[in-house]
Amino acid sequence: MEKRWTNKNVDLPLLTSQIGNFFKERDFEAIKGETPTGYQILAEGSPYFRLEGHVSVTIEGKPDDFFVKLELCGGEKKHSLTPIVLTTMFLGGYFLIRRLRSEEDWMTLEKEFWRYLDNVMLYLSNSVEDFTCSSK
């Protein structure tokens, strides 16, 4: 999922740090870094969210026009009925239960993330100072 913000004038390094805190609070192992076009956070290994794969958050743009993209990477994203039927028949449902738990945890994490980010945006709005104006 991806959300775009305009006319907010947000300090993007500070936003990246706040998003990193979100994952740390939920016991993820998170790595923050700069990319040529913005910032990225990779997170995995939370004991509370058993996800198949890792979480990637990308922040790109300018302080007054940017987007945040949240995605689950590296996990199986098959949604056909054939693997479910085969999994249930041959493996007693273990992998099915694991996949369903991962999907449930992912939906929960997504809701928490966007709620958290909306609250952070209230405080970070206009966090970049405009140095083009000269003081008298």
C-alpha contacts under 8 A as a table, 3 or more apart, distances in Angstrom:
res1	aa1	res2	aa2	distance
1	M	69	K	5.80
1	M	70	L	5.40
1	M	71	E	6.41
2	E	67	F	6.81
2	E	68	V	5.67
2	E	69	K	4.17
2	E	70	L	6.20
3	K	67	F	5.47
3	K	68	V	5.47
3	K	69	K	6.50
4	R	65	D	7.34
4	R	66	F	5.72
4	R	67	F	4.05
4	R	68	V	6.46
5	W	8	K	6.73
5	W	64	D	7.45
5	W	65	D	5.76
5	W	66	F	5.56
5	W	67	F	6.05
6	T	9	N	7.90
6	T	64	D	5.25
6	T	65	D	4.33
6	T	66	F	6.61
7	N	63	P	8.00
7	N	64	D	4.56
7	N	65	D	6.32
8	K	63	P	6.91
8	K	64	D	5.17
8	K	65	D	7.44
8	K	125	S	5.06
8	K	126	N	5.85
9	N	63	P	4.58
9	N	64	D	4.32
9	N	65	D	7.79
9	N	125	S	5.99
9	N	126	N	4.65
9	N	127	S	6.39
9	N	128	V	5.75
10	V	15	L	7.39
10	V	63	P	4.73
10	V	64	D	6.59
10	V	121	M	7.94
10	V	124	L	5.73
10	V	125	S	5.36
10	V	126	N	5.56
10	V	127	S	5.15
10	V	128	V	5.63
11	D	14	L	5.39
11	D	15	L	6.25
11	D	63	P	6.07
11	D	124	L	7.10
11	D	126	N	7.84
11	D	127	S	5.44
11	D	128	V	5.05
12	L	15	L	4.85
12	L	16	T	6.07
12	L	59	I	7.75
12	L	62	K	7.85
12	L	63	P	6.29
13	P	16	T	5.02
13	P	17	S	6.26
13	P	39	Y	7.80
14	L	17	S	5.00
14	L	18	Q	6.26
15	L	18	Q	5.05
15	L	19	I	6.24
15	L	120	V	7.86
15	L	124	L	7.42
16	T	19	I	5.14
16	T	20	G	6.21
16	T	32	K	7.61
16	T	39	Y	6.99
16	T	40	Q	7.80
16	T	41	I	7.73
16	T	59	I	7.51
17	S	20	G	4.99
17	S	21	N	6.32
17	S	32	K	7.98
18	Q	21	N	4.98
18	Q	22	F	6.45
18	Q	120	V	7.56
19	I	22	F	5.02
19	I	23	F	6.77
19	I	117	L	7.49
20	G	23	F	5.37
20	G	24	K	6.29
20	G	30	A	6.76
20	G	31	I	7.87
20	G	32	K	7.00
20	G	41	I	7.00
21	N	24	K	4.92
21	N	25	E	6.02
22	F	25	E	5.37
22	F	26	R	6.73
22	F	113	F	7.55
22	F	116	Y	7.66
23	F	26	R	5.19
23	F	27	D	6.45
23	F	28	F	5.29
23	F	29	E	7.55
23	F	30	A	6.67
23	F	43	A	7.00
24	K	27	D	4.99
24	K	28	F	5.40
24	K	29	E	6.93
24	K	30	A	6.95
25	E	28	F	7.60
26	R	46	S	6.65
26	R	48	Y	7.11
27	D	45	G	7.63
27	D	46	S	5.14
27	D	47	P	6.99
27	D	48	Y	7.64
28	F	43	A	5.82
28	F	44	E	5.35
28	F	45	G	5.36
28	F	46	S	4.40
28	F	47	P	7.86
29	E	43	A	5.44
29	E	44	E	5.44
29	E	45	G	5.92
29	E	46	S	7.11
30	A	41	I	6.64
30	A	42	L	5.53
30	A	43	A	4.17
30	A	44	E	6.65
31	I	41	I	5.53
31	I	42	L	5.30
31	I	43	A	6.45
32	K	39	Y	7.43
32	K	40	Q	5.90
32	K	41	I	4.47
32	K	42	L	6.69
33	G	39	Y	5.77
33	G	40	Q	5.44
33	G	41	I	6.42
34	E	37	T	7.95
34	E	38	G	5.90
34	E	39	Y	4.36
34	E	40	Q	6.17
35	T	38	G	5.09
35	T	39	Y	5.30
35	T	40	Q	6.71
37	T	60	E	5.90
37	T	61	G	7.18
38	G	58	T	7.48
38	G	59	I	5.65
38	G	60	E	4.45
38	G	61	G	6.60
39	Y	58	T	5.91
39	Y	59	I	5.09
39	Y	60	E	6.48
40	Q	56	S	7.08
40	Q	57	V	5.56
40	Q	58	T	4.54
40	Q	59	I	6.19
41	I	55	V	7.98
41	I	56	S	5.78
41	I	57	V	5.07
41	I	58	T	6.62
42	L	54	H	6.88
42	L	55	V	5.66
42	L	56	S	4.72
42	L	57	V	6.53
43	A	54	H	5.81
43	A	55	V	5.07
43	A	56	S	6.59
44	E	51	L	7.89
44	E	53	G	7.40
44	E	54	H	4.88
44	E	55	V	6.25
45	G	49	F	7.92
45	G	50	R	7.59
45	G	54	H	7.93
46	S	49	F	5.37
46	S	50	R	6.66
47	P	50	R	6.44
49	F	102	S	7.52
49	F	105	D	5.44
49	F	106	W	7.38
49	F	109	L	7.50
50	R	101	R	7.19
50	R	102	S	5.62
50	R	105	D	6.53
51	L	54	H	7.01
51	L	75	G	7.84
51	L	101	R	7.86
51	L	102	S	4.58
51	L	103	E	7.39
51	L	105	D	6.68
51	L	106	W	6.59
52	E	74	G	7.14
52	E	75	G	4.67
52	E	76	E	7.25
52	E	99	R	7.27
52	E	102	S	5.92
53	G	72	L	6.40
53	G	73	C	5.40
53	G	74	G	4.45
53	G	75	G	4.33
54	H	72	L	5.73
54	H	73	C	5.34
54	H	74	G	6.37
54	H	75	G	7.61
55	V	70	L	7.24
55	V	71	E	5.85
55	V	72	L	4.69
55	V	73	C	6.11
56	S	69	K	7.89
56	S	70	L	5.90
56	S	71	E	5.35
56	S	72	L	6.26
56	S	73	C	6.80
57	V	68	V	6.84
57	V	69	K	5.49
57	V	70	L	4.67
57	V	71	E	6.59
58	T	67	F	7.96
58	T	68	V	5.61
58	T	69	K	5.07
58	T	70	L	6.75
59	I	66	F	7.07
59	I	67	F	5.81
59	I	68	V	4.64
59	I	69	K	6.60
60	E	66	F	5.55
60	E	67	F	5.68
60	E	68	V	6.82
61	G	65	D	5.84
61	G	66	F	4.08
61	G	67	F	6.50
62	K	65	D	5.11
62	K	66	F	5.45
63	P	66	F	6.44
63	P	128	V	7.35
70	L	110	E	7.86
72	L	75	G	7.13
72	L	106	W	7.82
78	K	83	P	7.79
80	S	83	P	6.54
80	S	84	I	7.38
81	L	84	I	5.21
81	L	85	V	6.20
82	T	85	V	5.23
82	T	86	L	6.17
83	P	86	L	5.10
83	P	87	T	5.76
84	I	87	T	5.07
84	I	88	T	6.04
84	I	96	L	6.44
85	V	88	T	5.21
85	V	89	M	6.14
86	L	89	M	5.12
86	L	90	F	6.04
86	L	91	L	7.99
87	T	90	F	5.53
87	T	91	L	5.46
87	T	92	G	7.08
87	T	93	G	5.94
87	T	94	Y	7.87
87	T	95	F	6.62
87	T	96	L	6.37
88	T	91	L	5.79
88	T	92	G	5.18
88	T	93	G	4.34
88	T	94	Y	7.75
88	T	96	L	6.81
89	M	92	G	6.18
89	M	93	G	7.40
90	F	93	G	7.86
91	L	94	Y	6.15
91	L	95	F	7.18
93	G	96	L	4.93
93	G	97	I	5.98
94	Y	97	I	5.29
94	Y	98	R	6.22
95	F	98	R	4.93
95	F	99	R	6.01
96	L	99	R	5.15
96	L	100	L	6.08
97	I	100	L	5.10
97	I	101	R	6.02
98	R	101	R	5.14
98	R	102	S	6.17
99	R	102	S	5.01
99	R	103	E	6.24
100	L	103	E	5.10
100	L	104	E	6.14
101	R	104	E	5.05
101	R	105	D	6.04
102	S	105	D	5.11
102	S	106	W	6.00
103	E	106	W	5.00
103	E	107	M	6.25
104	E	107	M	5.25
104	E	108	T	6.33
105	D	108	T	5.04
105	D	109	L	6.07
106	W	109	L	5.04
106	W	110	E	6.05
107	M	110	E	5.12
107	M	111	K	6.33
108	T	111	K	5.29
108	T	112	E	6.29
109	L	112	E	5.11
109	L	113	F	5.92
110	E	113	F	5.08
110	E	114	W	6.24
111	K	114	W	5.52
111	K	115	R	6.16
112	E	115	R	5.20
112	E	116	Y	5.99
113	F	116	Y	5.10
113	F	117	L	6.03
114	W	117	L	4.94
114	W	118	D	6.05
115	R	118	D	5.25
115	R	119	N	6.46
116	Y	119	N	5.24
116	Y	120	V	6.23
117	L	120	V	4.95
117	L	121	M	6.07
118	D	121	M	5.15
118	D	122	L	6.64
119	N	122	L	5.31
119	N	123	Y	7.05
120	V	123	Y	5.38
120	V	124	L	6.16
121	M	124	L	4.97
121	M	125	S	5.73
122	L	125	S	5.76
124	L	127	S	5.13
126	N	129	E	7.18
130	D	133	C	6.69
131	F	134	S	7.22
